C-alpha cells in the first residue's frame, strides 16, 4: 500500500491510520519526476501491483501514476480531490506564502479540518503542525502549488484500474460536487461521501470502511 499526502504535509500525517502499518516518509511530495521516482522505488522493494491512496495533491499524483504505470497499481483511492484548482486560488496562496509563510500554512491546516473535525485538528495542532511549520521548505511548497495550478481530473483521466473516491461532505477546500462529478463521469469509479467529514477525510470516522469498499 502506498499513501500519498497532500500539499504542505508528508507521510507522518498518516501515522496510525492503518493498524499495524507504519508510515514511512521521505518528506513532502515533489511532483516533478514523481512517477519515475515512485516506479523506481516499487521496482526495488515491492513485488506485484499495489494499492495507492492519495489525498488532495497526492490524489492527483496517485491518478497520474496509475495512468502511466498501470501494471504497478491494483486499485486507487482518491481522497479530497477536485477537478482542478482555480488559478486565482493558487495565486492567492502563493501571495500569502510569500508574505507570511507561518500564517499561510496555519490557515491552510485549519481549513483541512474545518468545520467538522475539530478534535482531530486540535490533535494535529498540538503535535504535527509545529514540526511542519518549522520544517516545510518554501521551494517545495511553491513547486506543489505550481503543479496544482495545472493539475486536472475528470472521469476520462482516471486510471483504468478500480477507483474509489472518498470525500468529506463538509470539505471547504475541495467541493463535494466536483469529486462526485468526476466519479459519475467514470465507468469504473465508486463514490463514497463521508457525512460530517472535512478535507482531511482520511482521519474521519468511516474512512477505513469506505476505502476498503472497492
C-alpha distance (Angstrom), angle and dihedral (degrees) to the residues before:
residue distance angle dihedral
X1 . . .
X2 3.81 . .
X3 3.82 119.6 .
X4 3.80 117.3 -161.3
X5 3.83 116.6 -165.8
X6 3.77 129.6 -146.7
X7 3.79 132.1 -106.7
X8 3.82 116.3 -54.7
X9 3.82 92.7 13.2
X10 3.78 136.8 83.4
X11 3.79 138.5 -157.5
X12 3.79 92.5 -66.0
X13 3.80 89.6 76.0
X14 3.83 87.2 72.0
X15 3.82 95.6 53.2
X16 3.79 110.0 136.4
X17 3.80 94.2 7.2
X18 3.80 94.8 118.8
X19 3.82 114.7 35.1
X20 3.77 111.1 -116.6
X21 3.82 93.4 10.0
X22 3.80 117.5 110.2
X23 3.79 118.7 -150.4
X24 3.79 113.9 -124.8
X25 3.78 117.9 -160.8
X26 3.77 136.8 -174.0
X27 3.80 93.8 -175.0
X28 3.81 132.2 -83.5
X29 3.79 118.6 -20.6
X30 3.79 116.0 -90.6
X31 3.81 107.3 -158.2
X32 3.81 97.4 -159.3
X33 3.80 107.7 94.2
X34 3.80 91.7 -5.0
X35 3.81 97.6 136.2
X36 3.80 91.7 52.2
X37 3.81 93.2 47.6
X38 3.80 94.8 47.8
X39 3.80 92.4 46.1
X40 3.80 90.0 50.9
X41 3.80 91.3 49.8
X42 3.81 92.9 49.2
X43 3.80 92.0 46.5
X44 3.81 88.8 56.4
X45 3.79 99.2 42.7
X46 3.82 115.0 20.2
X47 3.77 133.3 56.3
X48 3.77 117.8 -147.9
X49 3.80 130.9 -0.8
X50 3.81 123.4 -36.3
X51 3.78 138.0 -149.6
X52 3.81 112.1 -112.7
X53 3.81 122.4 -155.2
X54 3.79 114.3 -169.7
X55 3.79 127.0 -175.7
X56 3.82 121.2 -157.3
X57 3.84 105.7 -50.4
X58 3.79 86.1 14.5
X59 3.80 88.9 55.6
X60 3.79 92.8 59.9
X61 3.80 89.6 48.4
X62 3.82 92.6 45.9
X63 3.81 91.3 54.3
X64 3.81 90.9 45.1
X65 3.79 93.0 50.4
X66 3.82 92.8 47.6
X67 3.81 91.1 50.0
X68 3.79 93.6 49.6
X69 3.81 98.3 38.4
X70 3.83 104.7 29.6
X71 3.80 92.6 158.5
X72 3.83 89.7 64.2
X73 3.81 97.8 51.1
X74 3.79 128.2 72.1
X75 3.79 98.1 174.7
X76 3.81 140.1 -7.9
X77 3.81 129.4 -144.9
X78 3.80 114.3 -164.9
X79 3.81 117.5 -162.6
X80 3.81 126.5 -170.2
X81 3.81 95.4 -4.9
X82 3.78 129.9 153.1
X83 3.80 137.3 -173.0
X84 3.78 91.1 -98.7
X85 3.79 142.3 -46.4
X86 3.82 116.8 -97.3
X87 3.78 113.1 -112.0
X88 3.80 91.9 -123.4
X89 3.81 92.0 54.4
X90 3.78 92.6 52.5
X91 3.82 91.9 46.3
X92 3.81 90.2 51.4
X93 3.80 90.9 54.3
X94 3.79 90.7 47.7
X95 3.82 90.9 53.0
X96 3.79 91.6 47.4
X97 3.80 90.8 48.3
X98 3.81 90.6 52.8
X99 3.81 94.5 48.3
X100 3.82 100.6 42.9
X101 3.82 116.8 -4.6
X102 3.80 94.2 -174.8
X103 3.78 94.5 52.5
X104 3.79 91.2 43.4
X105 3.80 93.6 53.5
X106 3.80 94.9 40.6
X107 3.79 90.0 53.0
X108 3.78 92.0 47.8
X109 3.79 92.9 49.8
X110 3.79 90.4 51.4
X111 3.80 90.7 52.1
X112 3.80 90.0 53.3
X113 3.81 89.0 64.6
X114 3.82 102.0 26.8
X115 3.00 130.5 142.4
X116 3.78 105.6 2.2
X117 3.81 110.9 22.2
X118 3.79 98.5 61.8
X119 3.82 96.8 138.7
X120 3.82 89.2 54.5
X121 3.81 89.7 46.3
X122 3.80 91.7 52.7
X123 3.80 90.0 52.2
X124 3.79 90.9 48.1
X125 3.82 92.5 47.4
X126 3.81 91.6 48.9
X127 3.78 92.8 50.5
X128 3.76 128.7 11.1
X129 3.80 99.3 23.9
X130 3.80 93.6 71.1
X131 3.80 90.8 54.2
X132 3.79 91.9 48.6
X133 3.80 93.2 49.4
X134 3.79 89.3 50.7
X135 3.80 98.7 42.5
X136 3.80 109.3 33.1
X137 3.81 112.4 114.7
X138 3.80 115.8 -136.8
X139 3.78 93.4 -142.9
X140 3.79 92.6 53.6
X141 3.80 90.8 47.3
X142 3.80 91.6 51.9
X143 3.80 90.7 47.1
X144 3.79 89.4 54.8
X145 3.79 92.0 49.2
X146 3.79 91.0 48.8
X147 3.79 89.4 54.6
X148 3.81 92.5 47.3
X149 3.79 91.0 51.3
X150 3.81 88.8 65.7
X151 3.82 103.4 26.9
X152 3.81 115.9 113.1
X153 3.79 134.5 -178.9
X154 3.78 130.2 -169.0
X155 3.76 137.5 153.1
X156 3.78 88.0 -92.7
X157 3.81 94.7 53.9
X158 3.80 97.2 49.3
X159 3.81 114.3 110.6
X160 3.81 121.5 -99.9
X161 3.81 94.5 -113.0
X162 3.82 122.2 88.8
X163 3.83 109.6 -70.7
X164 3.80 128.9 -162.0
X165 3.81 117.9 -166.6
X166 3.81 113.1 -158.7
X167 3.79 118.0 -172.4
X168 3.78 138.0 173.6
X169 3.80 113.2 -120.6
X170 3.83 89.3 -143.2
X171 3.82 96.1 48.4
X172 3.84 109.6 142.3
X173 3.83 94.5 179.3
X174 3.82 99.6 53.8
X175 3.83 116.7 25.8
X176 3.79 114.4 -122.1
X177 3.81 91.7 -135.3
X178 3.81 92.4 61.7
X179 3.80 93.8 53.8
X180 3.79 91.3 44.6
X181 3.80 90.2 50.3
X182 3.79 92.2 52.4
X183 3.80 90.2 51.4
X184 3.80 92.4 46.9
X185 3.80 92.5 52.6
X186 3.77 92.5 52.3
X187 3.75 124.5 81.1
X188 3.80 95.0 -149.8
X189 3.83 106.4 37.4
X190 3.79 126.8 100.1
X191 3.81 120.3 -155.1
X192 3.80 123.2 -141.2
X193 3.82 116.4 -176.5
X194 3.81 112.8 -164.9
X195 3.82 112.4 -145.3
X196 3.79 112.3 -130.8
X197 3.80 94.9 7.3
X198 3.81 123.5 129.1
X199 3.83 130.0 -157.3
X200 3.82 92.6 -62.0
X201 3.80 88.0 62.5
X202 3.80 93.0 152.0
X203 3.82 86.9 72.9
X204 3.81 93.8 50.3
X205 3.76 129.1 100.2
X206 3.76 111.0 -89.7
X207 3.78 97.2 26.6
X208 3.80 97.7 112.5
X209 3.80 91.9 51.2
X210 3.80 91.5 47.8
X211 3.80 92.6 46.9
X212 3.80 91.1 51.0
X213 3.82 92.9 50.7
X214 3.77 102.6 91.1
